[in-house]
Amino acid sequence: MDPTDTVVFSYPKTLTRLPTHYCPGCLHGVAHRLVAEAVDALGLREKTVGICPVGCAVLAYKYFSCDMIQASHGRAPAVATGVKRARPDLTCFTYQGDGDLASIGMAEIIHAANRSEPITVIFYNNAIYGMTGGQMAPTTLVGMKTSTSPTGRDPFDRGAGFPIHMAELLNTLEGPVFIARQSLLSSKDIIRAKRVVQRAFTLQPKGFTFVELIGTCPTNWGMSPVEAREWAQKHMIEVYPIAVFRDREAPPAEGAAAGGPAKEA
């Protein structure tokens, strides 16, 4: 067989061939591709429904070539719950940013996880509100400057509070079957994240699965794409460590303890 006949790279069928609206250096496009490759690898495209957020990824329905639904701000897990209860034979994922999921959508994500709804949640964490102009998000780092924390986030000043660690928070619940945090900051990281995203989709029939992806926002951070990746690698990974927090085939028996130690992916 001619080695040149072997396909080693191709465009995912679950992505449309449209230029995206994302800013230069934004890693939403990389995250989209990982989702699409997972759906393709598992042969799920014709039975997959994605739920779009409100935020930078509000137009995600234009970029995935599977059925997509636009949810109200923060309500993607609730919409996904309805889809799966009406059509349990389908694969359903939400794609959400840190403002959408960890702020206005906190109730939805907590209760969907606690009920172990059989959905996959892809959470893009770039520590800032992107679409609305770079405001402080629940995930903004202490000391990080934003348009609403121009001198840096101070946990004790005017109720700014501390960064919320969503993967660790969900890991305190008994319901989820898979919880992980991965990085999109280097080629090596992306390869590892690809495996983790596919694992989340594989386990979806068993219950709730969650993958947090650490990305950047060069525009609102006021940095070049290269500077943004270097800054995130230096500062964000220290606050949001990369790990697989949970990987099991089903929710535990009644009375079993949640949480448990994380392990490196």
C-alpha positions, 0 to 999 in steps of 0.5 A: 500500500502506498503510504501516501494513501493513508489519511492522517489528517482531515477536516472534521465532518461535524464542523462547517466550512465557515470562517469563524467570528472569533478574534485572532488568537482566540482558542474557541475554534480549537475547542470547537474542533476537539468537540467535532473530532470526538463526535466524528470519532464516535460516529455520532454526528447524525444523532447529536444535538449541541446547545449554544450559550450566550457569549462569544460562542453564541454563533456556535450553531453556525460552526457545527454541522449537527443539530444545534439549539440556542439557549437563553443565557446560562440555561444550556444545561436545562435545555440539554436536560429537556432534549435528553429526557425527550430523546434519550437516544440522542447525544447532547452537549452544551458549549459554554463560557465562564460567564454563561456557566459559572455566573448566570447559569450556576444553578443550572449546571449544579443541578444538572450535575447533581442529577447526573443528567446524561449530557456532556458539558464543554466549559471554556474558561478564559477568566473573563467576560468576552463578548460584553467587553472584558468584565470580571467573571467568576473565574477571573484571577485575583489581581487580574485587571478587567474593565470592572476591576481596573486595579485588579480583582481584590477578593475583599473589595466591594464583594469581588470574591475569589475565583470559582473552581468549577471542576473542583466544585462539581467534584463535591457532588455524587452525580457526575461520572466524569470531570476533567480540566485540560489546557489548550495552550500548546500543541501537546496540551491540545492532543491530551485535551482531545482524548479527554473530550472524547472520553467525556462523550464516550461516558455520556450514556452513563451520566453527567460528564464535564470538561473544562478547557483553559483558553485565552482572550487576547483582545480583552486581556490586551495582549498578543496571541503569543503573549496571552498563551504565555500569560495563561500558562504562567498564571492560569494553570497555577490557579486551575491545575490540569487534572482528571478529577473523576472517571467512572462508569456510573454514579456511586451507590447511595451514601458513597462519598463524593470528591476524592483526589484528582489525578493528572490526565 
